[in-house]
Amino acid sequence: MSERNLYALDLAGVEFNRACGGNQGGGDDGESCVTLGAVPEVPGAFALGDSKRPDAQPLLFTGEELTAAGIDPARFGLSV
């Protein structure tokens, strides 16, 4: 992916998928979950959000950055 300001992208078309971390508390209220979606207009760009704060702006990453951070898009039903 060429150098690009990911935060300038329009995220309106991003469809987020959720993955949870397996907290011992159980249930949606106590579960640590993140959401991840591919940015449609830029192949290889992803938006990472917090399911407990859906109104917060998601963080944006390239597929390479996600892999380096140990985040597997396949866990969210996505591919790099």
JONORUR-V998740 format. One record per pair of residues at least 12 apart in sequence whose C-alpha atoms are under 8 Angstrom apart, sorted by the first residue. I is the first residue (numbers start at 1). GAP is how many residues later the second one is. D is the distance in whole Angstrom. If there is no record, write none. Layout:
I_GAP_D ; I_GAP_D
This chain:
1_42_8 ; 1_43_7 ; 1_61_8 ; 6_39_8 ; 6_54_6 ; 6_55_7 ; 7_53_7 ; 11_28_7 ; 13_26_7 ; 13_27_7 ; 14_23_6 ; 14_24_6 ; 14_25_5 ; 14_26_7 ; 14_33_8 ; 15_22_5 ; 15_23_7 ; 16_19_6 ; 16_20_5 ; 16_21_4 ; 16_22_8 ; 17_18_5 ; 17_19_5 ; 17_20_6 ; 17_59_6 ; 17_60_7 ; 18_15_7 ; 18_16_6 ; 18_17_4 ; 18_18_7 ; 18_33_7 ; 18_58_6 ; 19_14_6 ; 19_15_6 ; 19_16_6 ; 19_56_7 ; 19_57_6 ; 20_12_6 ; 20_13_4 ; 20_14_6 ; 21_12_6 ; 33_17_6 ; 33_18_6 ; 33_19_7 ; 34_14_7 ; 34_15_6 ; 34_16_5 ; 34_17_5 ; 35_12_8 ; 35_13_6 ; 35_14_5 ; 35_15_6 ; 35_16_6 ; 35_41_8 ; 36_12_5 ; 36_13_6 ; 36_37_8 ; 36_40_7 ; 37_41_8 ; 38_40_7 ; 44_18_6 ; 44_19_5 ; 44_36_6 ; 45_15_7 ; 45_16_6 ; 45_17_5 ; 45_18_6 ; 46_14_6 ; 46_15_5 ; 46_16_6 ; 46_17_7 ; 47_12_6 ; 47_13_5 ; 47_14_6 ; 48_12_6 ; 48_13_8 ; 63_17_5
